[in-house]
């Protein structure tokens, strides 16, 4: 499978022709500098077509179930932090290895 990318100057549309057997597909990609160069943004493009709904916003409501559950979650986290000094060295070594494995897997997924 071959891919040919057209080199263009700033402000033009970039097109890519992809050949897969006898089928030829052409895609046009807009240049980032053309869309957001005047705003100083390169890596993030604001959707100009987005419009908020007309009329008043709905009133803010407290969801007590969520408040109680999040409070219990945070209390459990504080309790767990208080237990760290009384943990065995083997437990702390296991936690350290698990954290390193999770960080490594998150890093590998990002690649």
N, C-alpha and C positions, 0 to 999 in steps of 0.2 A: 504494500500500500504506500503510495507516494503522497506527500503533502507539499504544495508549493505556496509560499507566502509572498504576497506582493509587497515590496518595500515602497513606502510612501513618505511624503513629506508631512509636516505638521499641518493639520486642518483638512486632510483628505480621508476618504473612507478606505479602510483596509479590507481587502477581500482575500479569502483563502479558497483555493480549489482543491477538493479532495477527490481522488480517483479510487474507486473500489471496483476492480474488474472493468466492466463496460460502463458502469454508472459513474457519472460525474456530478458532483454536488458543489455549488458555490455558495459561500456564506459571506455576508458583508458585516464587518465589525466597525463600529464608530470609534474614532480616535478619542482618547480621554482628554487630551489637551483641547480638542475642539468643543467638548461638552462642558468642561469645568475649568478650563485654563484661566478664564477671567476671574473666577472666584478663589483661585489659589488652591483648589482641591484636585488631587490627582487620583488617590486611591479610593475615594468614596464619592459616589454620584447621587445627588438628590433627585428624587423623582418629581419632576415639575408637574406631572398630571395629578398628583395627590391633592385631594380637597377634603377638608373636614366636613362632617355632616352639618346640615343647617339646623338651627334651633338650639334650645338650651341643652346643656350637658345634664346627664342624669345625676341625681343627688348621690353623694358619697354615703355608703352604708358600711357599718362595722359588721363583719361576719364573725360572730363570737366563737363559733366552732374553730375557725382558723386561728383566732387570737389565742384560745386555750391550747390548741395543739402546738403552736409555735412556742408558747411559753413553756410547755412541758418538754419540748425538744431542747430548748436552751437550758432549762434546769438540769436535764440529763447530761448535757455537754459539760456544764459546770461541775456536776457531781463526778463525771469521768475524769476531768482535769484534777480534781481533788484526790482521786485514787492513784494518780501516777506515782507519787513518792513512796507509796506502800507496795508497788508492784515489784515482782522478782526481776532480776537482771535478764533472765531468759525471755520473759514476756516483753520487756522493753526492746530486746534484740529482735524478737519476732515482729513487733510493730514497726521497727526501723526498716527491716527487710521488706515488709509489705508496703510501706509508704514508698520506698525506692522502686519497687516493682510497678506500683500504680503510676508514679511519675514517669517512669520509662515508657509504659504503655501509652500514656497520654501524649508523650513526646513523639512516639512512633506513629500514632494516628494522625498527628498534625503534619507529618511529612507526606 
